Amino acid sequence: MATQTLMTAEQFDQLPLEDGRRWELLDGELIEMASATPEHNHIAGKLNARLFVFLETHPFGVAIPDTEFATGADRRQQPDVAVLSPEAWRRLDRKRVPVIEMPLIAIEVVSPSESAIKLNRKIKAYIEAGVKEVWTIYPDTKQIYVFGSQTVRHYDAGQILETPLLPGFSLAVSDLLP
């Protein structure tokens, strides 16, 4: 039986930052994130751009890509896109990671290699940390799931994603996942 060595958040925070390599810490487990594909980056970038434009004219928050958050004592997570409230944006130190302010929304573009078990652990960790919604985007099946603390909403091609956290924002699934 293999044994697993767990890492503390303090140990994780001391790891050198390396270009091209992404790590997350989930319940003390060091998880190396695979390099994102061009499709993955295109979807995340497109969504971040849509949110950025919307939030420039609506005072509901700020969208930022690929930023590390301290989602617990032994957790460091890096959503593809995060939406922070205006209050959280004002309070955070914009030159340091991990960010201790929790996003309103954490968005993950799901890679085919990502296991359901790992993804469910990540969603649970976000929700436990106080993230109001976690959006999981599945490029291959053209579906989006929105997880809240007590709810799950599902969107297919032809449907429009809306959220009470961003009144007036809407996104056609087929626009994001043609």
C-alpha positions as CSV (number, residue, x, y, z in Angstrom):
1,M,0.0,0.0,0.0
2,A,1.4,3.4,-1.0
3,T,1.7,6.1,1.6
4,Q,1.0,9.7,0.8
5,T,2.9,12.6,2.3
6,L,0.8,15.6,3.1
7,M,1.9,19.1,2.9
8,T,1.0,22.1,5.0
9,A,-0.2,25.4,3.4
10,E,3.0,27.0,4.8
11,Q,5.2,24.5,3.1
12,F,3.2,24.9,-0.1
13,D,3.5,28.7,0.0
14,Q,7.3,28.3,0.2
15,L,7.5,26.4,-3.1
16,P,9.1,28.4,-5.9
17,L,6.8,29.8,-8.5
18,E,7.7,28.2,-11.8
19,D,6.5,29.3,-15.2
20,G,4.5,26.7,-17.1
21,R,3.8,24.6,-14.0
22,R,0.7,24.9,-11.9
23,W,0.1,23.3,-8.5
24,E,-2.9,23.2,-6.2
25,L,-3.1,22.0,-2.6
26,L,-6.2,20.1,-1.7
27,D,-6.6,18.8,1.8
28,G,-2.8,18.7,2.1
29,E,-2.3,16.8,-1.1
30,L,0.0,18.5,-3.7
31,I,-1.7,18.2,-7.1
32,E,0.2,19.1,-10.3
33,M,-2.1,20.6,-12.8
34,A,-1.6,19.6,-16.4
35,S,-0.8,22.3,-18.9
36,A,-3.9,23.7,-20.4
37,T,-4.8,23.0,-24.0
38,P,-5.3,25.9,-26.5
39,E,-9.1,25.0,-26.4
40,H,-9.1,25.3,-22.6
41,N,-7.3,28.6,-22.7
42,H,-9.6,30.0,-25.5
43,I,-12.7,29.1,-23.5
44,A,-11.4,30.5,-20.2
45,G,-10.1,33.7,-22.0
46,K,-13.4,34.2,-23.9
47,L,-15.4,33.9,-20.6
48,N,-13.0,36.2,-18.7
49,A,-13.3,38.8,-21.5
50,R,-17.1,38.6,-21.5
51,L,-17.2,39.0,-17.7
52,F,-14.6,41.8,-17.8
53,V,-16.7,43.8,-20.3
54,F,-19.9,43.2,-18.3
55,L,-18.3,44.1,-15.0
56,E,-16.8,47.3,-16.4
57,T,-20.3,48.7,-16.7
58,H,-22.0,46.9,-13.8
59,P,-20.6,47.3,-10.3
60,F,-20.9,43.7,-9.2
61,G,-17.3,42.8,-9.1
62,V,-14.0,42.0,-10.9
63,A,-13.1,39.0,-13.0
64,I,-9.5,37.7,-12.9
65,P,-8.0,34.6,-14.5
66,D,-5.6,32.0,-13.0
67,T,-5.2,33.4,-9.5
68,E,-4.3,31.3,-6.4
69,F,-6.8,31.4,-3.5
70,A,-6.3,30.2,0.1
71,T,-9.6,28.2,0.3
72,G,-8.7,26.6,3.6
73,A,-5.9,25.9,6.1
74,D,-4.6,23.1,3.8
75,R,-6.0,24.3,0.5
76,R,-4.7,26.4,-2.3
77,Q,-6.9,26.5,-5.5
78,Q,-6.5,28.2,-8.8
79,P,-9.7,28.6,-10.7
80,D,-9.5,29.3,-14.4
81,V,-11.6,32.5,-13.8
82,A,-12.7,34.0,-10.5
83,V,-15.2,36.8,-9.9
84,L,-14.6,38.8,-6.8
85,S,-17.1,41.2,-5.2
86,P,-16.2,44.9,-5.2
87,E,-15.6,44.7,-1.4
88,A,-13.3,41.7,-1.7
89,W,-11.4,43.4,-4.6
90,R,-10.9,46.5,-2.4
91,R,-9.6,44.5,0.6
92,L,-7.2,42.2,-1.1
93,D,-3.5,42.8,-1.6
94,R,-3.3,42.7,-5.4
95,K,0.5,42.0,-5.4
96,R,0.4,38.8,-3.3
97,V,-0.8,35.3,-3.5
98,P,-2.5,33.3,-2.2
99,V,-5.5,35.6,-2.1
100,I,-7.4,35.2,1.2
101,E,-10.6,36.9,0.0
102,M,-13.0,34.3,-1.5
103,P,-14.5,34.9,-5.0
104,L,-18.2,35.0,-5.5
105,I,-17.8,32.7,-8.4
106,A,-15.0,30.2,-9.2
107,I,-15.0,28.9,-12.8
108,E,-13.3,25.7,-13.9
109,V,-12.9,24.6,-17.5
110,V,-12.9,20.8,-17.1
111,S,-10.2,18.9,-19.0
112,P,-10.9,15.3,-20.3
113,S,-8.1,14.0,-18.1
114,E,-9.6,15.4,-14.9
115,S,-11.2,12.8,-12.7
116,A,-14.7,13.2,-11.4
117,I,-13.5,12.5,-7.9
118,K,-10.9,15.2,-8.0
119,L,-13.3,17.7,-9.5
120,N,-15.9,17.0,-6.9
121,R,-13.3,17.5,-4.2
122,K,-12.4,20.9,-5.7
123,I,-16.1,22.0,-5.9
124,K,-16.7,20.9,-2.3
125,A,-13.6,22.8,-1.2
126,Y,-14.7,26.0,-3.0
127,I,-18.2,25.9,-1.5
128,E,-16.9,25.1,2.0
129,A,-14.6,28.2,1.7
130,G,-17.6,30.4,1.0
131,V,-17.6,30.6,-2.8
132,K,-21.2,31.2,-3.7
133,E,-21.1,29.5,-7.1
134,V,-18.8,27.1,-8.9
135,W,-19.2,26.9,-12.6
136,T,-17.8,23.8,-14.3
137,I,-17.5,24.0,-18.1
138,Y,-17.3,20.8,-20.2
139,P,-16.1,21.6,-23.7
140,D,-16.5,18.1,-25.1
141,T,-20.2,17.8,-24.1
142,K,-20.9,21.5,-24.4
143,Q,-22.5,21.6,-21.0
144,I,-22.1,23.9,-17.9
145,Y,-23.0,23.0,-14.4
146,V,-23.4,25.7,-11.7
147,F,-23.0,24.5,-8.1
148,G,-24.2,26.4,-5.1
149,S,-24.2,25.3,-1.5
150,Q,-27.6,23.6,-1.9
151,T,-28.3,23.5,-5.6
152,V,-27.0,22.4,-9.0
153,R,-28.1,24.0,-12.2
154,H,-27.4,22.4,-15.6
155,Y,-27.1,24.2,-19.0
156,D,-26.9,22.7,-22.5
157,A,-26.3,24.2,-25.9
158,G,-29.3,26.4,-26.7
159,Q,-29.7,27.6,-23.1
160,I,-28.7,30.8,-21.5
161,L,-26.7,30.9,-18.2
162,E,-27.8,33.6,-15.8
163,T,-26.9,34.1,-12.1
164,P,-28.5,36.2,-9.4
165,L,-24.9,37.1,-8.3
166,L,-24.5,39.1,-11.5
167,P,-27.9,40.7,-12.3
168,G,-28.2,41.4,-16.1
169,F,-25.4,39.0,-17.1
170,S,-26.3,36.3,-19.5
171,L,-24.3,33.9,-21.5
172,A,-25.5,31.6,-24.3
173,V,-23.8,28.2,-23.8
174,S,-23.5,28.0,-27.6
175,D,-21.6,31.3,-27.7
176,L,-19.0,29.9,-25.3
177,L,-19.0,26.3,-26.5
178,P,-19.8,26.4,-30.3
